[in-house]
Amino acid sequence: MGGINYKRVRRVGVVSKPKESDHQAAYFGWLKTVFVMLGPERHPLWNFAYAIPNGTMFAGDSRQRAIYMNSLKKQGFKVGVSDVNIDLPRGPYHGARFELKRDKTSKVSEEQKAWCGLMARAGYYARIVCGYDEIVAETRNYLSMNRS
């Protein structure tokens, strides 16, 4: 159930590594599938999980991108915020925060490390995860905790 469709990420006959966005799309596909199969009473996670598009690339030249980024920062945009958030308490945690990386070779920024640490100290299940399999495993681990 779920996973990465490697056939979809082919370029000129060569299978390329799935991008972080491919892993994230597969993860949310898995969440939706589990939600539909088990129903909202047994698996309400779909209603509480969402993504933050921090890695979005903006159109325009460098000046236009800087103006847009400045505007976003005035509106509350923060660098380093986790990619996936789950606002459903489990165990001693208020919710979960996942910074998703494509694989073990992907760079984790200092801002991302700092945000993850901040969230952990504030009582969130905060993890930096690599790929679809790891984020699914961490989500299952999180959900297996008793509700507070």
Helices and strands as residue ranges (DSSP letters): G 6-9, E 10-11, E 14-15, H 20-42, H 45-48, E 49-51, H 62-74, E 84-86, E 96-101, H 110-121, E 125-130, H 131-143
